[in-house]
Amino acid sequence: MKITIENTTKIVELNGVPARVWEGKTESGIKVHCYITRIAIDKNEKRVDEFQKELQEQKAPSEEIQAIPLKLIL
């Protein structure tokens, strides 16, 4: 499975850990949302600055994502 996700401004607490909510779609168009607690790139990557700049780009969450409570226990 492949998904394409975008960073949102929504942050929730997931089992005591802050997680940013990302949202997107699968290749077949099914909507998904992901709770990302960490993201890293290869330590030998030469475009670290570019990655960090792109990581700062955030969109407003959709209404569905905005409705997610700020604390979740899964």
trRosetta pair geometry for C-beta under 8 A, 3 or more apart (Angstrom, degrees):
i j d omega theta_ij theta_ji phi_ij phi_ji
1 26 6.1 -51 -169 -139 103 115
1 27 7.5 -158 -161 10 60 103
2 26 7.0 117 80 -159 51 67
2 27 5.0 58 67 -43 97 112
3 24 5.6 118 166 95 96 123
3 25 6.8 -173 -151 98 79 29
3 26 5.2 -50 -97 -98 81 56
3 27 7.6 -107 -86 -27 39 65
3 32 5.6 -43 -142 45 141 149
3 34 7.7 136 111 -44 150 129
4 24 4.8 -148 98 -177 56 137
4 25 6.2 -2 54 57 89 72
5 22 4.1 60 161 144 124 119
5 23 6.4 161 -149 87 84 12
5 24 3.6 -127 -99 -5 48 134
5 32 7.1 -72 -89 88 103 106
5 34 5.6 -28 -122 19 159 127
6 22 6.3 172 78 -162 31 84
6 23 6.3 -26 55 66 82 64
6 24 5.7 132 2 -74 72 96
6 59 5.6 13 141 18 128 126
7 20 6.6 -1 -150 146 85 135
7 22 5.6 -39 -95 -107 41 94
7 55 6.9 122 -67 -160 161 49
7 57 6.4 118 56 91 126 66
7 58 4.8 -83 120 -106 103 70
7 59 7.0 126 84 14 60 75
8 20 7.0 170 61 173 68 90
8 21 5.3 -28 55 88 122 84
8 22 6.3 172 4 -107 85 35
8 23 6.0 37 -35 6 127 99
8 58 6.0 76 -174 -169 16 92
8 59 5.7 -52 -109 71 65 71
8 60 6.9 16 -152 156 92 14
8 61 4.1 66 -174 -77 145 82
8 65 6.0 43 85 137 178 156
9 58 4.8 106 -68 145 70 132
9 59 7.3 -125 -17 89 85 27
9 60 6.1 -18 16 -109 119 45
9 61 6.5 -117 48 -22 74 88
10 20 7.0 121 85 -161 56 60
10 21 4.2 -22 90 40 112 119
10 61 4.3 24 -26 -45 125 145
10 65 5.5 -166 11 149 161 108
10 66 6.7 -142 -86 -94 133 49
10 68 6.9 88 169 54 143 117
11 18 5.7 0 179 -168 115 100
11 19 6.9 158 -156 79 67 36
11 20 5.3 -38 -99 -97 78 62
11 21 7.2 -159 -89 -1 26 80
12 18 7.6 154 84 -150 32 53
12 19 5.7 -24 66 64 79 89
12 21 6.2 56 -1 -45 107 108
12 35 6.8 -64 58 -128 114 113
12 68 6.0 -66 -71 124 146 117
12 69 7.2 89 -137 98 122 51
12 70 5.5 -165 -128 -156 73 38
12 71 6.9 -180 -175 -79 88 20
12 72 5.7 39 150 -3 132 108
13 16 6.4 7 176 -112 104 14
13 17 6.9 141 -160 63 64 28
13 18 6.0 -40 -101 -91 63 51
13 19 7.4 124 -127 16 16 82
13 70 6.3 40 12 148 91 72
13 71 4.7 -13 63 -111 109 70
13 72 6.9 172 85 26 56 66
14 17 5.5 -38 69 66 79 84
14 18 7.7 75 19 -167 81 8
14 19 4.2 11 3 1 126 135
14 35 5.2 102 -65 167 156 145
14 37 6.8 -112 57 -72 126 112
14 72 5.1 -9 -110 67 66 107
14 74 6.7 -7 -164 7 93 113
15 72 7.4 -42 -29 97 60 75
15 73 6.0 97 -85 -128 67 59
15 74 6.4 -76 -44 38 109 78
17 37 5.3 12 138 -130 126 133
18 37 7.1 130 87 -131 53 79
19 35 4.0 31 149 178 143 93
19 36 6.1 146 -166 63 84 32
19 37 4.7 -50 -100 -75 87 75
20 35 7.6 152 72 -156 34 50
20 36 5.2 -27 63 63 87 94
21 33 5.7 -3 -171 -179 100 114
21 34 7.3 147 -157 75 51 45
21 35 6.1 -25 -99 -99 65 64
21 36 7.8 161 -97 18 15 80
21 61 6.3 33 89 -106 124 132
21 65 5.4 159 131 -162 142 115
21 68 6.5 142 -89 50 156 153
22 33 6.9 160 82 -159 46 61
22 34 4.6 -16 61 60 99 99
22 35 8.0 -168 21 -75 77 17
22 36 5.5 40 -9 -11 117 121
23 31 7.2 -2 -174 -171 100 91
23 32 7.0 173 -151 92 57 53
23 33 4.6 -24 -100 -104 83 82
23 34 7.5 -177 -80 18 35 71
23 61 6.8 108 -6 -139 134 80
23 62 6.2 -108 105 7 171 112
23 65 5.4 -98 -53 -65 139 140
24 31 7.7 176 104 -148 27 56
24 32 5.9 -15 70 61 69 92
24 33 7.9 136 21 -94 57 43
24 34 7.7 -7 24 -1 100 108
25 29 5.5 -19 -176 -142 130 32
25 30 6.3 144 -157 67 74 37
25 31 5.7 -41 -97 -96 77 45
25 32 6.6 147 -108 14 23 86
26 29 6.7 -39 67 29 76 21
26 30 4.4 13 24 47 116 93
26 32 6.3 87 -41 -22 81 123
31 64 7.8 68 145 63 145 161
33 64 7.5 -155 -41 114 139 110
33 65 5.8 164 -115 -98 144 101
33 68 7.7 -153 127 -53 159 146
35 72 7.7 -106 -103 57 156 149
36 39 5.8 11 176 -50 128 107
39 55 7.1 177 86 -124 136 126
41 45 4.7 -32 139 7 119 156
41 48 6.9 -174 70 -108 134 72
41 51 5.4 -62 -24 -146 154 169
42 45 4.6 119 69 -38 86 95
45 48 5.8 124 97 -64 99 74
45 51 6.9 39 128 -23 144 144
47 50 4.1 -30 174 36 100 123
47 51 6.0 111 115 -25 83 90
48 51 5.6 -56 -149 36 33 113
48 52 6.3 31 155 -18 67 106
49 52 5.8 -54 -146 37 30 110
49 53 6.4 32 154 -20 64 106
50 53 5.8 -55 -150 35 30 112
50 54 6.4 27 154 -15 64 107
51 54 5.9 -59 -149 39 30 108
51 55 6.2 34 153 -25 65 108
52 55 5.5 -51 -145 32 31 116
52 56 6.9 36 154 -24 61 101
53 56 6.0 -55 -161 26 33 113
53 57 7.7 41 144 -29 60 94
54 57 5.7 -41 -164 11 45 115
61 65 3.6 -117 -177 94 118 122
61 66 4.9 157 95 -58 113 73
62 65 4.9 91 51 11 74 100
62 66 6.8 -133 97 -8 36 91
63 66 5.5 -53 -142 36 31 115
63 67 6.5 35 157 -25 63 105
64 67 6.0 -58 -157 29 28 113
64 68 7.8 44 145 -37 58 89
65 68 5.9 -31 -166 -2 44 115
68 72 7.2 -26 175 -62 103 123
69 72 6.3 140 75 -69 95 74
